[in-house]
Amino acid sequence: MAASAIRPARISRVIPGSIAEELGFEPGDALVSINDQYPRDLIDYRFLCADEELTLEVIDRDGKTHRVELEKDIDADLGLEFETALFDGLIQCNNACPFCFIDQQPPGKRETLYLKDDDYRLSFLYGSYLTLTNLLPQEWERIAQLRLSPLYVSVHATEPEVRSRLLKNPRAGQILEQLAWFQAQRLQIHAQVVVCPGINDGDHLMTTLRDLARFHQGDIPAVTSVAVVPVGLTRFRPPQDELTPVTADQAAATIAQVEAMQAEFLAQFGTRFAWLADEWYLLANQEVPSADDYEDYPQLDNGVGSIRQFLTQFADSASNYLPDAVHPPRTLTWVVGNAVEHAFQPIVDRLNQVEDLTVQLVALASDYWGRDLTVTGLLTGQDLMAGLDGKDLGDALLLPTVMLKSSDSGQPEDTLFLDDVSVAEVGQRFKVPILPIEDTDALVKICCGVVPKASYTNLQPAIGYWAPS
């Protein structure tokens, strides 16, 4: 790609004590080239920085250009972080999947919510899913050359006509040939299947899983795992999209179908290979499987096993930090999506066994999205302000960070929910401290009044943090 198409990589952070700090780099500087090569993205940056001798072209915050020469140990990190991982722009999606969450949002929100990512580099770096329909020949070549593995692929169906119908793209039917390419290159993927009732469920789902299992062979299986996810619909979805929400009966049937196939795969491969997202069990009002059933949690970021892992980790956190009593007495409100209310009730019961600690769980549906059953990450600021209105929230509101996204400004007070409502607005509405909950350690420590700064996200400077005096 021509250098003119690649933007200088704007530096957002210089790690303290790093090589870059010693050289005088500052946030706002921009990296142009490394050894006269222009990095397209974070992958190129890491590859080019592996050399021992580097010449960097840099534009400082005042617009002045510098050339910086340095020697370092091979593979030593410079200590730079960037505003974006892609310096030449995002590869956007050319599909028209009716279940795409991007198209199920209202207009008028922040621009980044409408970007349709189908970029293999973000898949490699961060585990985002792509369809493979947008890759040009040179990008396939780069994946092979740099051994970019594993990637995360939205398969949905392996039958060409079914996948093309789902993605609204005739090229989508090439998925089996593309999986064969990964197999030939000895590269790997994690697969995702979003199940849409009446389109790719039932026998189609069975065909898809068996086709994918064909690529789970040899010492480097091309398909290492599969996540089976129920379609999620909002009230903003396009009209006449062919889609219907998953019912409780359909969820129970899919659980039975996939668990039967898991038993086959376990006998054949020594792994269950395909896993059901937690939401299936919530929809069917069934308990999530045991920790052992998730093996090493290969699809955790896809909502597969996250509830079980949270419950397991809470038991460890409670054992390590939870006392018999707290002082002074405190009452806290923990807000979650109503999908996990039943699953998390044992956590609340355990916390409330601590003398003088009261934790009230408020489980909300999302009127904003029009969802009767809502996972925590989809709750919006409007949902909180409506659902908590008139409630006595006690001494503080515990807010899972999965609901939140830093704004483009990067300022803590501007941290946003999916509806562009800021955390500061919610805090002003209810006049209580808002304590971000990142994990079970943070949950337990905050309940005990032990609030180490390391537990806090960038919300902390804006909203303060609560601890008993």
N, C-alpha and C positions, 0 to 999 in steps of 0.2 A: 504494500500500500504506500502511496506517495506520502512524503513527510508532511505536505500541506494539508492532508486529510486528518492528521493526528494532532490533537490539541496538546499543548504542554500539560504535564500532570501536576495539578495544583496540590500542594502539600497542606494537609490539614493538621498534622501533629508531628512533632519531633520527639522521639522517645528520650527521656532523660538518661544521661550517661552514655548515649550511643555515639557512634562515629559521626553521624550527621550533626549532633549537637556540638561536638568538638570542632567541627568544620564551620560552625556558625549558621547552619540552616535554621530557618524560622518558618512557622506557619504562614501561608500566603505566598511563599516562594513557589516557583514552578520548575519542574525538571523537564528539559527539552530533549536531551539525548544522552546516551551512555556509549562511550567509545565510538562516537559519530553514528550510532544507530538510534533510531527513533522508536522507543517502546510503544506498542499499540495498546498495551494493557498491563495489568499487574503480573500476568504470566511472563511476558517479555521482560518486564522490569526485574523479576526474580532471576530469570535465566541470564540476563546480561550482567547482573550484579554478582554473579558467581565467580567472575574473574578476580584475580589478585590485584591487577593494576587497572584503575578506572580513570577515565577522563569524562567529567560530567559538564554538560552545558546547562546552565541554570539562569532563569530570569528571577531577580529578586522582587520583593513587594513594590519597589519603586520603579520597576520596569527596566532596570539595568541588567545587561547580560554578562555572565561570568563563566569562565572555564575553570573547573576545579579538578586538580589531579591528586590521586591518592593511591596508597598501597594498603592492602589489608589481607588478613587471612582468607584463604579461599572459602567461599560460602558464608563468610561473616556478613551479618545483616547490617545495612546502613542505619536502620532505625527511623525510616520515614514511613508515614502513613499518608494516604491520598484521599481527596474528596470523593473520588470514584475509582472503581477498579478497571474501568474501560476508558482509555484515552482517545479512542477513535470512534466512539459512539456505540449505542446499543443496537444489537441485531434484534429487530422487532418481529413479531409473529405475523404470518400471512394467512393463518387459518381463521375460521369463523365458528369455533366451537360454541354451540348455544349455551353450554354450561360454564363458560369462561367467567370467572368472578369479575374481571375487568369490565365486561359488558353488563354486569348486573349491579352497577352502581349508578346513583343519580348524577346528573351533570353538575358542573359548577364547583367541584372540589379541587384540591391541589393537583397540579399537573402530573406529578409522579404517580398518582393513583391510576392513571389511564395508560401508562406505558405497558405495552404487551411484550414482555420479555420472552424471547425464544433464543437466547444466546448461550452457546456451548461453553463459553468461558465462565459465565456466572454459574453454570451447572457444575463445572469442575471446581471452581473456587469456593462456592457456597452451598452447593447441593440443590439449587433450583432446578425445576423440571423443564425440559425442552422436548419438542416433538420430532426433531431431525428433518422436518420438511423444508427448513429455510437454509440449510447448509449448502454453500457453493463448493465446487470441487477442491479449491485451494484450502478451504476450511477442513474438509475431510482429510486432506493431506497433512495439515498442521496438527490435527488431533493424533494422527499416526506418528508423525515425526517427533512430537514432544511427549508422546505417551500420556495423553491427557485422560486419565482413568482413575476412578470410575466416573462416568457421567450418569445423570439422572434423567430418565426418559419417560415421558407420558405416552404409554402404548395404547391404553383404553380397549383396543381390540386388535387381533392379529388377522382376522378375515378382512381382505382388502375392501370389500364393499361396505362392511360395517364401519371400519375405521374411516374411510372416506366420507361416509355419511355423518359421522360424529364430528370430524374436523372440517367438513365442507371444503375439502381439498383433494383433488384426484391423486396428487402425489403421496397422499397419506397411505395409500395401499401398498407402498413399497417397504413396509416395516420389516417383514421377514427377511428380505434381501439385505436390509441395513443391519439387522441383528447378525446375519451371516458374516457381514463385513467385520463387525466387532470380534466375532469368533475367530476369523482368519487372522486378524491383527493381534490376537491375544490381549484384547482390551475388554474392559468390563463396564456394565451398566447396572443400575438399580432401576427397576421398572415400576410404573404406577398405572393402575386401572381405575378410572372413575366410572362407577357403575350407574348407568341411566336405565331405569326400569322400562322394559319393553323394547330396548334397543340393543344393549350389549350385556344383558344379564342372562341368567338361566344357562341354556346350552351354549350360548355364545361366550359366556364367562368361562365355562368349563373348557371350551376349545382354546380360548386365549391362554389360560393357565397351563394347559398341556403343551401348547406350542412354545410358550416361554420356557417350560421345563426342559424342552429339547436342547436348549442352549445352556443348561446348567450341567455341563459335562466336562470331564477332564480336569487337569490340575489348575487351570485358570478358566473357570466357567464364565462365559460371556454375560449371562444374566445371573447375578448373584442373589437377588431377592426381588419380591414383588409386593407392593402394597395395594390392597383392594379397598377403595374409598367410596362411600356413597355420594351421589351428586348432591351438591348444596345449592339451593335455590333461594333467591330473594324476591321481594315484591317489585324490584326494578328490572327484572329480567325481560329480555325482548319478547314481544307477543308472538304467538304461534311458533314457539321454539321446540315443539314436540315433547317437551320434558314434563315429567310428573314427579312429585316428591316421593321419597322412599317411605313406605308405610311400615308399621311395626311388624306386620306379618311378612312383608317382603324382606325386612331386615333379618328376621328369625330364619327364613328360608335360605338366605344367602349365607348366614353364619353356619347353618347345618351343611350346606354345600361345600363351602371352603374348608371347614374343619375336617370334613371327610377326605378332601383332597390333601390337606396337610398330613393326615395319617399316611396316605400313600407316599407322599414325597419324603416323609421322615423315614419310612422303611426303605425307600429307593436311594435317597441321597444322604441320609443322616441329618437332615435339616428339614424344617417345615416349609422352607422356601417362600411360601406365599402367606402373608399376614393380613388380617382384617384391621382396619382403622378402628379406634376406640368407639367412634360414633355409631357403628353398627350395633354394638352392645347396648349403648345408651338408647338408641331408637327401639330396640327390642326389649328394653327393660331387663337386661340380663347382666350378670356380673362379668367384669372383664377377666380374661384368663390370668393364670398365675405368672409370676416373674419368669419361671423356667420356660414357660411356653413361648416367651419372646426371644429366647436364646440370648444373643448379644445385641438385641434391639437394633437391627439393621435399618429400620425405617422409622426411627423415633421422630425425626423432624417432620414426618408426614402424618403425625398423630397416631402412630401405631405403637401402643404400649406406654404412652406418656402418663396415663392415669395410674397404671400399675407401678411405673417407676416412681411417680410422685408419692404414692402411698408407701412404697418401700423406703424411699429416702426420708420421708417424714418419721417413720419408725426409728431410723438411725439418728435423726436430728433430735427427736424427743428424748431418746436414750442419752444423748450426749449433753443436752442443754436444759431440758425441762425440769424445773425444781418442783418441790411439793407445794410451795406457796410463793406469791409475789407480794411486794410491798413498794409503794402503796397500792391499794386496789385499783383495777383499771377495767374498763369495758371498751372493746374494740369491735369494729364492724368490718367483716371480710366479704368483699363482693366478688361473685363468680357468675359464670353463665349457668343457667338452670340445667343444662345438660349434665353437669357434674355434681349436682346437689346431693343425690343419693350416694354417689361414690365418695364424696368428701365428708359426709356426715360423721363417720368414725373419727376423722381428724378433729373435728370440732368437739365431739364428745370427749376425746382425750384431753384437749386443751382445757376444757371446762372442768376437768377433774382437779386442776391446779387451784388451790385456795386463793380467793380474791381475784381470780382472772375470769372474766366473762368475754367470750368470743361469740358474736352472733353472725351467722352465715346468712347473707342476703343473696339469693340466687335469682337472677333476672333473665327474662326472655328479651329479645330485641324487637321492639316495635319499629325501630328504624329500618331494619332489614325485612321485617314482616315474617320473622321466624318464631314458631312456637317453641322449638327446642334450639337453644343457642349455646355454642361453645364460647368459652371465656374470651378468646381472642377476638371475637366479633362484636363484643359489647362496645357501644359508642358513648361519647360524652352525653348525648341526648338521652340514651337509655338510662345512664346513671342518674341524670338530673330528674328524670321522670320517676324512675323506680325507687329512688331514695328520698323523694320529696316527702316531708312530714315525718320521717323516721328519726328517732333518737339514735344518732350514730356513736354516742359515747365519746371516748377521748380521742379517737383517731379512726381514719378510714384506711383499710389495708387494700391496696390496689395491685393486682398482678400486672407485671410489666409487659406481658404478652399482649395487652390491649394497646400498647403505646408505641409511637414512632417519633423519633426526633424530627423536628421541622427542618426546613431548608436553612433557616437562620442559625440553627445549632444552639440557640439559647434555651436553657432549661425551662424557663417559664412558657416557652412556645411549644413544648412537647405536646403532641397531638394524638387524639383518638382518630379512628377511621373516618369520622364525619367532620374532621377539621376543628372540632371543639378542643380547646387546650386544657391541660390539667389545671392551669391557673384559674380558668373559668369555673371549673368544678369546685376547686378549693374555695374560691370566693363565694360560691353559691351556698356551701354548707358550713363554712366557717370552722372547719376542723382540719387538723394536720392530715396530710395524705402521705402514707408511707408505702413506697413501692416494694412489692414482694417479688423477688427474682427467683427464689428457690425455697426449699423447706428450711434450710438453716436460717435464712432471713426471717421467715415466718415465725419460727420458734423463738429466735433471739428477740425479735421485736415484741412478741407477746410477753417476754420476760423483762422487757425494758432495757435489754442490752442491745444497743444500736451502733455497731461499729460502722464507720464511714464506708468501709469496703462493701457493705451490704447494699449501698445506695447507688442508684443510677444517677444520671445527670439532672434528675428532678430536684435533688436534695437542696442545692443552693437557692432555688426559687421558692420552695414551699416550706423549707425548714424541716426539721425532724424532731419527733417527739420522744422523749424519754422521761421517766418519772424523776422528780427532783429528790 
